[in-house]
Amino acid sequence: MNEKNKSISYSDAGVNLAAWNDTKERIGKLVKTTYNDRVVGKFGQFGGMFNVSFFKNMKNPIMVTSVDGVGTKLKIAAATGVHNTVGRDIVNHCIDDILVMGARPLVFLDYIATGVLSPDVTEQIVIGLSQACRESGVALIGGETAEMPGMYQKGDYDIAGTIVGVVDEEKVIDGSKIKNGDVVIGLRSSGLHTNGYSLARKIVEEICGKKYSDKFESENKTFGEVLLEPHIAYTPLFSAIDKGYIKGIAHLTGGGFQNNIDRILPANCNAKIDINSWTPQPIFKFLTKNGNMLRDEAYRTFNMGIGMAVVVAKDYEKILLNEADIQKFCPVKIGEIIDGNGIVELSGETSV
């Protein structure tokens, strides 16, 4: 038969519908484990539905949304074959992005794109997604899995997530009440979280010539295990948020200290951060030393062991430091608010 007249199918273009159906069946079971009594309808509909009638209990409910990705941390997942942590990363990152405004997370939607769909890999990603959603009471009500031949190299994929939450307008945390004399409390991170991985990979792979299966002696783990440590969800902080004494919260993501804490500062205030008030995890010492990084560059690129910065009045400092629900984050005073022009100042020599 003439090639021009040959009948072709979607699979001839590199799209495997059988794999897609297998994947859909697997993830459907996982997604439904995140459903609660506010989810309306069933898995597989064209859109996810969520009952928001409880909003009537709020004076003026404000929807808060955020969308993000995991970035090049996915390259380490692909290199190690470990895919059940990056789903947790995207959910927890998005939760933290709206938590800082006082918003309770409600629903999550994911997007997974790859060149060749692997049901096994996709299932592992969604295992992480669903676990993180269940832990924080979030319903995974929608998503998209896209197989796009030619768009990604073999073994590569990308994931992104969108979260929707709500906060009563009178309880929004925006930093507007921050003033001179307030204190900054840091909450421990689990590691790099989801930022700085392009540089981290360059230092580990190119400068140090390490494999992710090599042992990182300082923690008796492999480099892969240390660098794939999932992003933390700081939802236990809601206990302190509900008590009303938190003035501002900054999620230390891309941009580190200087370009995240400044986002909550009034124009007439600076945040002075004492970098010697805590000790970053060993991986940060490895990266900054082997990358020959300058102090300010390190704290602008990585979270350096602090995932959240919380601002409270001086009178509430001890209360927050002793708040039972956040003790697992090892809260510590890391700085203070002073008069200024809305910037973050770092004091002290490098703490790694």
NORSULWO-V218009 format. One line per field, one symbol per residue. ss: DSSP state (a for helix, b for strand, c for the rest). phi: phi as a letter, one per 20 degrees, with the letter a starting at -180 (. if undefined). psi: psi as a letter, one per 20 degrees, with the letter a starting at -180 (. if undefined). A space follows every 50 residues. Layout:
ss: ???
phi: ???
psi: ???
This chain:
ss: ccaaaccccaaaacccaaaaaaaaaaaaaaaaaaccccbbccccccccbb ccaaaaacccbbbbbbbbbcccaaaaaaaacccccaaaaaaaaaaaaaac cccbbbbbbbbbbbccccaaaaaaaaaaaaaaaaacccbbbbbbbbbccc ccccccbbbbbbbbbbbbaaacccccccccccbbbbbbccccccccaaaa aaaaaaacccccccbbaaacbbaaaaacccccccaaaaaaaacccbbbbb bcccccccccaaaaccccbbbbbbcccccccaaaaaaaaaccccaaaaaa accccbbbbbbbcaaaaaaaaccaaaaaaccbbbbbbbbccccbbbbccc cc
phi: .fgfeffccgffenddfffffffgfffgffgffefcfefdncfoffbecb fdffgfedfbfdfccbcbcemfgffffffemdcedfffgfffgfgffdgf eneefdcccdcccbfcfdgfffffffgfgffffffdmdeedaabdddcgn ecfgnebccbbcdccbbfgfdfdcnfefbgofdddddgeeqfmccnfffg fffffefemedfeffegfclcegffffegffeeegfffgfffendeeacc eedgolffdcfffdeffdcddddefeebdffgffffffffelefgffffe edelndecdddcfgfdgffffdfgfdffelgbfdrbecfrcncdddcnfg ec
psi: pphhjpprrhhhjjpnhghghggggghghggiiiqaiipparpirhqqqp pkhihiiqgnppppqqqraibjhhhhghhijojjhhhhghghghghhhhi jjpppgqqpqppprgopohgghggghggghghgghjkppnjrrpoponpi hqrpiqrqqrqpqpaqqphijpojihjprpirqppqpqricidkqjhggg hggggggikqqiiqpnhhjkrrhgggijpqqqpkhiihghghijjphqpp onbpicghjghhijprijqqpopoijiroqqhhhggghghilqqghggih grikiohqppprqhhjghgghjogijhijlpqpiarprqbkkrpppqqrp j.
